Amino acid sequence: MRCIMCAVLAIRVLAISPDAFAAGSDKATTQTPPVCLIAQQDLDEAITPRLPLEEPKVQPLPLASVGSSRSIDGIPQLRQDPDALNTRDGVADAVINGKDVRLVFVHEPGMCPAVGFEIWTPNFAKRLYASDLDSHSAAMDEDLASYGGRSYLVVRSDGPLPTFRLSEFMPRTKPRLLCELTPVATTPEDIEQAKDPALCNAVVQGQVEAVPMETTEPVTIDADLLGTDVAKDMGASEGWTYTMKDKASVDLFNDGHPVRMGTVDGYRQMGGCGKDEKFEWPVLLDAHDLPDPALTQISAGGDRASLIRFHGAIYLDGGASLGSNFPYHVVYKMTRKGSAAMCVFRTTHYEVKPQPETKGSDDPA
């Protein structure tokens, strides 16, 4: 099965002058701000698939330093209004572009919660900014990012692969939207790793042959037939169902000895805000055309999995689409001892859309 972990990404040192990030330009322009281009690079780096496959961090942008959260008890200005839609959870010290401020963490309760913050003066005499959680139709998170010595407001949509909105803080701590970064499909796909360049180029150019399968009536498969490793990795006891949808007799291991195999589709329906999960992979079949855990277990696949043929050899083509938590595309060569990744493709990148800046940006107190 795929290795899914939380990736720890090293934040690189920015070799850009802080002047490049200065706020409050007077000129009307739609030129992409430098900070947006660097955020785009960070996001693209986070979702670039490399072996072993690891899901990107939930928030891959470099975050500003914020003090530890403490209780709001004893602060009269933060007393919770019983009729308020948002709930205040705590307060922390922070510095935004050289100004000492207090961050008050808030969330909007519900099945798909939105999480943000308010910005107050150090003595809580004035609230400088408040999250507009009600305006978002889906769950979202707010964070403070740090680039070139400046702080930026980041609003991350809560989805399989999120959209990011990056805003700069004006002199009186009013955020102004700079750009939106949205995941889009990379066409044609980029080759990130290639053990067999000819094969990988053929896949990108669509010059491989699909191995025909026998389409059959879907059959529900008991998790016990899939092997202990597969059952554990897929979470067989946590709501997964398994269906075998097609079969074939093919030389899967390219050793001159065809085997009987089928494709199993694992599926788990998630409630609330969760995205339904899906995983396909090939299994070897016994004389009754059923998976046999005593046979070789194949630890390769993806949200989609199919067989392809190139120069007479058979490969497993697996991956996950743009709608998944981590889009990727890998081509595996199968042996009786396991699987080897021959090609790793990048299927997705972030597109940056700058926001027009009007002359004389308003920054009310």
Phi and psi in degrees as a GROMACS rama.xvg file:
@    title "Ramachandran Plot"
@    xaxis  label "Phi"
@    yaxis  label "Psi"
@TYPE xy
-71.9227  149.556  ARG-2
-88.6162  110.828  CYS-3
-115.352  115.963  ILE-4
-140.642  171.442  MET-5
-85.4726  118.477  CYS-6
-77.9088  138.228  ALA-7
-104.901  109.971  VAL-8
-98.6309  131.307  LEU-9
-74.5621  131.398  ALA-10
-86.2092  119.36  ILE-11
-78.272  155.85  ARG-12
-76.8452  132.241  VAL-13
-84.3625  121.05  LEU-14
-94.8483  56.1426  ALA-15
-133.166  138.162  ILE-16
-64.48  138.209  SER-17
-56.0218  -24.7433  PRO-18
-62.7472  -26.2089  ASP-19
-67.813  -16.8248  ALA-20
-105.818  9.53339  PHE-21
-60.1436  139.376  ALA-22
-90.6534  167.47  ALA-23
79.3659  41.3769  GLY-24
-66.4719  144.26  SER-25
-87.767  -15.1991  ASP-26
-92.3184  141.215  LYS-27
-75.6824  123.578  ALA-28
-157.237  153.21  THR-29
-116.537  16.4983  THR-30
-63.7173  139.381  GLN-31
-68.8321  122.026  THR-32
-61.66  143.035  PRO-33
-54.5222  -37.3459  PRO-34
-63.5914  -32.1289  VAL-35
-69.1439  -37.1132  CYS-36
-67.6617  -35.8545  LEU-37
-73.1575  -39.2668  ILE-38
-61.7078  -38.1671  ALA-39
-60.9049  -42.794  GLN-40
-62.083  -41.8773  GLN-41
-64.1076  -41.9107  ASP-42
-67.9681  -41.721  LEU-43
-63.1065  -39.4802  ASP-44
-62.9008  -38.7489  GLU-45
-67.1944  -31.8134  ALA-46
-102.418  6.56405  ILE-47
-74.9374  119.8  THR-48
-73.9043  132.858  PRO-49
-139.459  154.885  ARG-50
-88.4563  139.831  LEU-51
-70.2957  146.555  PRO-52
-64.8026  130.662  LEU-53
-137.812  135.724  GLU-54
-67.1538  144.322  GLU-55
-69.643  162.379  PRO-56
-62.1064  151.652  LYS-57
-59.4411  -41.0013  VAL-58
-122.954  93.8441  GLN-59
-83.2435  -5.13474  PRO-60
-81.5658  150.61  LEU-61
-69.0694  125.571  PRO-62
-93.9376  148.707  LEU-63
-72.8399  155.137  ALA-64
-75.592  127.494  SER-65
-129.642  139.846  VAL-66
-66.9934  172.543  GLY-67
-69.0382  143.325  SER-68
-73.4898  139.914  SER-69
-132.641  169.487  ARG-70
-68.4516  149.119  SER-71
-89.4613  -0.447223  ILE-72
-59.197  137.65  ASP-73
87.9468  1.73678  GLY-74
-110.593  99.2467  ILE-75
-56.1216  -37.4906  PRO-76
-64.5968  -20.7477  GLN-77
-102.857  10.3445  LEU-78
-58.3982  132.641  ARG-79
-71.6556  127.21  GLN-80
-79.5781  121.548  ASP-81
-61.2705  -21.0833  PRO-82
-94.2211  -2.96746  ASP-83
-71.6483  144.219  ALA-84
-76.5827  -28.9892  LEU-85
-99.5849  149.436  ASN-86
-111.886  129.313  THR-87
-84.8651  132.433  ARG-88
-110.425  -24.691  ASP-89
174.093  175.959  GLY-90
-137.033  148.306  VAL-91
-145.964  154.334  ALA-92
-81.3891  145.828  ASP-93
-154.152  164.349  ALA-94
-125.74  122.419  VAL-95
-114.886  108.584  ILE-96
52.05  46.1428  ASN-97
87.7161  -4.25396  GLY-98
-102.75  130.452  LYS-99
-72.9525  129.96  ASP-100
-140.606  172.275  VAL-101
-119.021  129.687  ARG-102
-97.4657  126.305  LEU-103
-108.916  115.048  VAL-104
-79.5415  134.226  PHE-105
-133.663  157.743  VAL-106
-145.933  154.56  HIS-107
-102.481  111.154  GLU-108
-61.6529  156.788  PRO-109
146.85  179.879  GLY-110
-67.1644  -34.3745  MET-111
-119.59  78.6922  CYS-112
-68.6758  146.923  PRO-113
-104.712  137.742  ALA-114
-124.579  129.295  VAL-115
-152.235  -154.482  GLY-116
-155.945  162.919  PHE-117
-110.05  152.516  GLU-118
-115.567  125.502  ILE-119
-121.724  159.04  TRP-120
-67.7912  158.391  THR-121
-56.8488  -30.7247  PRO-122
-95.5711  8.89261  ASN-123
59.5673  26.0702  PHE-124
-77.7601  -23.5262  ALA-125
-149.071  136.8  LYS-126
-91.946  123.817  ARG-127
-92.6652  -26.435  LEU-128
-156.805  144.324  TYR-129
-137.918  133.511  ALA-130
-60.0679  137.126  SER-131
-97.5167  67.9276  ASP-132
-64.8289  -30.7674  LEU-133
-66.3346  -22.9674  ASP-134
-80.4753  -7.00623  SER-135
-97.3247  128.722  HIS-136
-79.2889  -16.1972  SER-137
-128.725  168.945  ALA-138
-62.3276  147.321  ALA-139
-151.384  162.566  MET-140
-130.64  146.095  ASP-141
-112.66  143.714  GLU-142
-142.615  164.62  ASP-143
-103.569  118.14  LEU-144
-97.3464  158.817  ALA-145
-129.953  119.752  SER-146
-136.655  132.054  TYR-147
55.5326  31.6161  GLY-148
80.9372  5.71423  GLY-149
-117.234  156.326  ARG-150
-101.471  144.056  SER-151
-135.015  146.86  TYR-152
-86.5071  127.072  LEU-153
-117.086  123.706  VAL-154
-109.335  118.229  VAL-155
-108.802  121.542  ARG-156
-71.0627  144.592  SER-157
-91.7986  100.063  ASP-158
-151.574  178.979  GLY-159
-54.042  -47.9232  PRO-160
-131.735  108.634  LEU-161
-76.3307  159.045  PRO-162
-95.8451  143.582  THR-163
-118.002  137.361  PHE-164
-116.677  123.652  ARG-165
-111.251  125.473  LEU-166
-125.144  146.623  SER-167
-95.8218  153.835  GLU-168
-91.7326  123.955  PHE-169
-74.6459  172.422  MET-170
-53.5495  -31.2297  PRO-171
-101.972  26.3775  ARG-172
67.9587  22.8379  THR-173
-90.1165  122.427  LYS-174
-73.5262  143.896  PRO-175
-126.474  125.009  ARG-176
-64.0439  128.259  LEU-177
-97.9487  -44.4865  LEU-178
-164.555  163.49  CYS-179
-122.229  134.983  GLU-180
-115.433  119.19  LEU-181
-122.898  135.357  THR-182
-74.0132  134.09  PRO-183
-136.021  159.338  VAL-184
-71.0582  139.141  ALA-185
-90.4726  116.888  THR-186
-131.133  121.342  THR-187
-71.5392  164.172  PRO-188
-65.4512  147.684  GLU-189
-88.3452  138.699  ASP-190
-85.9476  115.598  ILE-191
-92.181  -40.203  GLU-192
-139.593  138.734  GLN-193
-144.686  106.892  ALA-194
-80.0467  -25.968  LYS-195
-131.103  87.6822  ASP-196
-55.091  -37.4485  PRO-197
-62.8655  -43.335  ALA-198
-62.879  -46.9101  LEU-199
-64.1356  -41.7173  CYS-200
-65.0715  -36.5447  ASN-201
-65.7749  -37.401  ALA-202
-64.0503  -46.2498  VAL-203
-61.1706  -38.0412  VAL-204
-87.4739  1.50846  GLN-205
70.3503  27.4948  GLY-206
-104.578  38.1832  GLN-207
-119.264  160.706  VAL-208
-102.945  132.912  GLU-209
-76.2969  132.581  ALA-210
-81.7424  120.847  VAL-211
-67.0547  142.536  PRO-212
-118.91  155.502  MET-213
-85.4035  108.113  GLU-214
-73.1086  125.106  THR-215
-126.14  168.465  THR-216
-64.2601  128.701  GLU-217
-55.8578  137.37  PRO-218
-121.651  127.562  VAL-219
-72.9164  131.342  THR-220
-111.905  134.992  ILE-221
-72.706  138.582  ASP-222
-58.2588  -30.2591  ALA-223
-63.3841  -22.4392  ASP-224
-81.9491  -7.10337  LEU-225
-95.9685  -3.018  LEU-226
95.0189  145.157  GLY-227
-63.3124  -40.02  THR-228
-62.9974  -45.7382  ASP-229
-63.2361  -44.8762  VAL-230
-61.9156  -40.4052  ALA-231
-68.3896  -46.7405  LYS-232
-64.4838  -38.0696  ASP-233
-83.9756  -10.0036  MET-234
73.5793  53.2568  GLY-235
-57.2732  -28.0172  ALA-236
-91.7595  6.87357  SER-237
-117.929  43.0647  GLU-238
92.6225  5.93693  GLY-239
-77.5432  142.7  TRP-240
-121.446  149.246  THR-241
-126.687  133.059  TYR-242
-132.6  134.86  THR-243
-98.5262  123.765  MET-244
-109.754  -20.5575  LYS-245
-154.67  165.771  ASP-246
-141.726  166.874  LYS-247
-168.491  157.214  ALA-248
-109.3  107.35  SER-249
-140.138  159.45  VAL-250
-84.2727  68.9608  ASP-251
-58.7796  -35.1247  LEU-252
-97.0054  5.02733  PHE-253
53.4536  40.9037  ASN-254
-118.916  13.1623  ASP-255
83.0872  5.13474  GLY-256
-123.887  96.3882  HIS-257
-59.387  147.31  PRO-258
-125.376  158.604  VAL-259
-90.3053  126.228  ARG-260
-140.577  161.149  MET-261
-138.825  165.489  GLY-262
-107.546  123.302  THR-263
-100.086  135.545  VAL-264
-110.403  110.748  ASP-265
-92.8805  136.154  GLY-266
-142.443  137.617  TYR-267
-136.116  124.763  ARG-268
-86.924  128.92  GLN-269
-105.645  137.979  MET-270
-88.714  172.678  GLY-271
63.6769  -128.091  GLY-272
-90.9976  -3.64479  CYS-273
-70.2116  148.419  GLY-274
-90.8562  135.55  LYS-275
-57.1096  143.884  ASP-276
-108.198  145.37  GLU-277
-145.973  141.973  LYS-278
-152.049  132.59  PHE-279
-117.248  143.15  GLU-280
-159.7  156.008  TRP-281
-82.4265  147.954  PRO-282
-133.054  150.233  VAL-283
-84.3981  144.503  LEU-284
-111.352  152.67  LEU-285
-90.2342  -168.671  ASP-286
-64.8708  -18.636  ALA-287
-99.0079  13.0459  HIS-288
59.9577  38.1122  ASP-289
-122.178  150.181  LEU-290
-60.0248  141.754  PRO-291
-125.552  113.657  ASP-292
-63.3507  -14.9404  PRO-293
-77.8126  -16.012  ALA-294
-85.7905  173.03  LEU-295
-56.6999  129.844  THR-296
-92.7255  130.478  GLN-297
-101.264  114.113  ILE-298
-100.451  63.052  SER-299
-155.669  146.697  ALA-300
165.919  -141.755  GLY-301
167.179  -173.237  GLY-302
-58.4407  -26.6137  ASP-303
-135.218  147.505  ARG-304
-149.573  135.465  ALA-305
-151.004  167.058  SER-306
-103.142  139.608  LEU-307
-128.203  159.088  ILE-308
-124.865  134.437  ARG-309
-141.235  124.041  PHE-310
51.2402  40.4434  HIS-311
85.242  -12.3444  GLY-312
-98.0461  151.355  ALA-313
-104.224  138.774  ILE-314
-132.862  156.32  TYR-315
-97.1746  124.616  LEU-316
-105.399  110.449  ASP-317
-129.644  159.377  GLY-318
175.632  -176.176  GLY-319
-134.026  142.952  ALA-320
-82.9504  176.48  SER-321
-58.9629  -28.6903  LEU-322
-79.4225  3.64478  GLY-323
-95.2429  172.003  SER-324
-65.4896  -28.9754  ASN-325
-147.963  90.249  PHE-326
-65.3706  136.353  PRO-327
-159.204  169.119  TYR-328
-148.844  121.484  HIS-329
-133.167  138.527  VAL-330
-109.98  126.108  VAL-331
-111.484  146.299  TYR-332
-103.419  129.719  LYS-333
-98.1014  139.282  MET-334
-131.919  169.081  THR-335
-71.4305  -8.69901  ARG-336
-101.247  -6.57198  LYS-337
150.241  -160.756  GLY-338
-125.094  149.839  SER-339
-129.595  129.239  ALA-340
-74.6739  123.435  ALA-341
-96.9215  -32.1054  MET-342
-142.067  137.746  CYS-343
-125.166  126.527  VAL-344
-116.391  145.282  PHE-345
-94.093  123.634  ARG-346
-107.783  -8.77734  THR-347
-143.044  147.648  THR-348
-146.061  167.602  HIS-349
-96.2859  134.544  TYR-350
-104.614  131.491  GLU-351
-103.012  131.222  VAL-352
-118.843  105.868  LYS-353
-71.036  151.45  PRO-354
-97.768  133.392  GLN-355
-59.9282  137.399  PRO-356
-104.443  126.602  GLU-357
-90.4695  148.54  THR-358
-62.6469  133.659  LYS-359
70.9888  55.6674  GLY-360
-53.7401  131.561  SER-361
-74.5664  135.93  ASP-362
-141.05  72.9715  ASP-363
-67.3596  158.479  PRO-364
